[in-house]
């Protein structure tokens, strides 16, 4: 029996949801609200092989830039027409952007304060940044910070089927308080912040743990007291 498929099938029957789109469905209306009307260049910061949020919004692809540190995105990313291979900590682009979106890249940044300054310099006044990332105080994030790299590589082999952890995680500026303070210091205003506890994908190969965590998920999403420990957050910053 494929235990991962069993867990995913149970989740789909119990919640009538797909484990891989649960969080996206809740963040997508927010992304649309702030991004769909943008008329100008948009940067996908840490674009990887593609950005499902951008693919679900009609955007003139000639206005879309993708930036990533991995050269393989030149062949893997079929959505961005303008691809730049550079580190977010050091990039300099002549073009100015009306909006920047970063999806599950922020937690991998060693110095997000420097990246935020670079993004600020790349934005027009009143330009916005959309950050979607893992929260610092979610239990998986805490475990990742505690475990040595050898154990994390083993976890990726067991639970994700990959030989090792592809990118280090630091979770700097991945809480509302930290991000708000740094945004204020760098002359951004916070327009929106919310969080969602998603399906426990890490535990899909252990159905009892998966089902237990999935049953707790609605409680974490219902009460605001749990906002800071849910799995993922979305933050909207605007350049003053």
C-alpha positions in Angstrom: 0.0 0.0 0.0 1.2 3.5 -0.9 0.9 5.2 2.5 1.2 8.7 1.0 -1.6 8.1 -1.4 -3.7 6.7 1.4 -3.2 9.8 3.5 -3.9 12.2 0.6 -7.0 10.2 -0.3 -8.3 10.3 3.2 -7.8 14.0 3.3 -9.6 14.5 0.0 -12.6 12.5 1.2 -12.8 14.0 4.7 -12.3 17.7 3.7 -13.1 17.6 0.0 -9.8 19.3 -0.5 -6.5 18.6 -2.2 -3.5 18.6 0.2 -1.3 20.5 -2.3 -3.8 23.3 -3.0 -5.4 23.8 0.5 -3.2 26.7 1.5 -3.0 28.2 -2.0 -6.8 28.4 -2.2 -6.9 30.5 0.9 -4.1 32.8 -0.1 -5.0 33.2 -3.8 -7.9 35.7 -3.2 -5.5 37.9 -1.3 -2.9 37.7 -4.1 -5.5 38.6 -6.7 -6.7 41.5 -4.6 -3.3 43.1 -4.5 -1.7 41.9 -7.8 -4.3 41.5 -10.5 -4.7 45.2 -11.1 -1.0 45.9 -11.3 0.0 47.7 -14.6 3.7 47.4 -14.8 6.6 45.1 -14.4 6.3 42.3 -11.8 9.2 40.3 -10.3 8.8 36.7 -9.1 11.7 36.6 -6.5 12.8 33.0 -6.2 10.8 31.9 -9.2 11.9 28.3 -9.3 10.2 26.1 -11.9 7.0 28.2 -11.7 4.7 30.2 -9.5 1.2 28.7 -9.3 -0.2 32.0 -8.0 0.9 33.9 -11.0 -0.2 31.1 -13.3 -3.8 31.5 -12.0 -3.9 35.2 -12.6 -3.9 36.7 -16.1 -0.7 38.6 -16.5 1.0 39.8 -19.7 4.1 37.6 -19.5 6.2 40.2 -21.2 5.8 42.2 -17.9 6.9 39.3 -15.7 10.5 38.8 -14.6 11.7 35.7 -12.7 14.8 35.7 -10.5 16.4 32.7 -9.1 19.8 31.5 -7.9 19.5 28.1 -9.7 20.5 28.2 -13.4 18.3 25.2 -14.2 15.2 27.4 -14.0 16.2 28.6 -17.5 14.9 25.3 -18.8 12.4 24.4 -16.1 10.5 27.6 -15.8 8.2 27.9 -18.8 6.1 30.8 -17.5 8.5 33.7 -17.0 9.7 35.2 -20.3 12.4 37.3 -18.6 14.7 35.1 -16.4 17.5 36.4 -14.3 20.0 34.1 -12.5 21.3 35.9 -9.5 21.3 35.8 -5.7 18.6 37.9 -4.0 21.1 39.1 -1.5 23.2 40.7 -4.3 21.0 41.4 -7.3 20.8 44.7 -9.1 18.3 45.2 -11.9 17.9 48.3 -14.0 14.1 47.7 -14.4 11.8 49.0 -11.7 8.8 47.0 -10.5 5.3 47.8 -9.5 5.1 44.5 -7.6 7.3 41.7 -6.3 6.1 38.3 -5.1 8.1 35.7 -3.2 6.6 32.3 -2.6 8.3 29.9 -0.1 11.7 31.5 -0.6 11.8 33.9 2.4 12.5 31.1 5.0 15.6 30.2 3.0 17.2 33.6 3.1 20.3 34.0 5.3 19.9 37.9 5.4 16.3 38.8 4.6 17.0 42.4 5.8 19.5 42.8 3.0 17.1 41.3 0.5 14.3 43.5 1.7 16.5 46.5 1.1 17.3 45.3 -2.4 13.6 44.8 -3.1 12.9 48.3 -1.8 15.4 49.8 -4.2 13.8 47.8 -7.1 10.3 49.1 -6.4 8.5 52.2 -7.6 7.0 54.3 -4.8 3.8 52.7 -3.6 5.0 49.4 -5.1 4.1 46.2 -3.1 5.8 43.1 -2.0 3.8 39.9 -1.4 5.6 37.4 0.8 4.3 33.8 1.2 6.5 31.7 3.5 6.6 29.2 6.4 6.2 30.7 9.8 9.1 30.7 12.3 7.2 29.3 15.2 5.3 26.5 13.4 6.3 23.1 14.9 7.9 21.9 11.6 10.0 25.1 11.4 11.1 24.6 15.0 12.1 21.0 14.4 14.0 22.1 11.3 16.0 24.6 13.3 16.8 22.2 16.0 17.9 19.1 14.0 21.4 18.7 12.6 21.8 18.7 8.8 22.4 14.9 8.7 19.0 14.2 10.3 17.3 16.7 8.1 18.7 15.0 5.0 17.5 11.7 6.3 14.0 13.2 6.9 14.0 14.4 3.3 14.9 11.0 2.0 12.2 9.3 4.2 9.4 11.7 3.8 10.0 13.6 0.6 11.9 10.9 -1.5 14.8 13.2 -2.2 18.5 12.5 -1.5 19.0 15.5 0.7 17.6 18.8 1.8 17.9 21.1 -1.3 18.2 24.5 0.4 19.0 25.5 4.0 16.3 27.1 6.1 16.8 29.9 8.6 13.3 31.4 9.2 14.6 34.9 9.8 11.9 37.6 9.6 9.3 34.8 9.3 7.1 36.0 12.1 4.7 38.9 12.1 6.5 40.8 14.8 9.9 40.5 13.3 8.7 41.3 9.8 6.7 44.3 10.9 9.6 45.8 12.8 12.0 45.4 9.9 9.5 46.6 7.4 8.9 49.7 9.4 12.6 50.3 9.8 13.0 50.1 6.0 10.1 52.4 5.3 7.5 49.8 4.3 4.0 49.7 5.6 2.3 46.4 6.4 -1.0 46.3 4.5 -2.0 42.7 5.3 -0.9 39.7 7.4 -2.6 36.4 7.8 -1.7 32.8 8.3 -3.0 29.3 7.5 -2.3 25.9 9.0 -2.2 23.5 6.0 -2.3 19.7 5.7 0.6 17.9 7.5 2.2 16.8 4.2 5.4 15.8 6.0 3.5 13.0 7.8 1.8 11.6 4.7 3.8 8.4 5.0 2.6 7.9 8.6 -1.2 7.9 8.3 -2.0 7.9 12.1 0.1 11.1 12.6 -1.2 12.6 9.4 -4.8 12.1 10.3 -4.3 13.3 13.9 -2.6 16.5 12.7 -5.2 17.0 10.0 -8.0 16.8 12.5 -6.3 19.5 14.7 -5.8 21.8 11.6 -9.3 23.4 11.7 -8.9 24.3 15.4 -5.6 26.1 14.6 -7.2 27.9 11.7 -10.3 29.0 13.6 -8.9 30.8 16.6 -6.8 33.9 16.3 -4.6 32.9 19.2 -2.9 30.4 17.0 -2.1 32.9 14.2 1.6 32.9 15.0 2.1 29.2 15.0 0.2 28.2 11.8 2.3 26.7 9.0 2.3 29.5 6.3 1.8 33.2 6.3 1.1 35.9 3.6 2.3 39.4 4.1 1.7 42.4 1.9 4.2 45.3 2.2 4.0 48.7 0.5 6.9 51.0 -0.2 6.3 54.4 1.4 
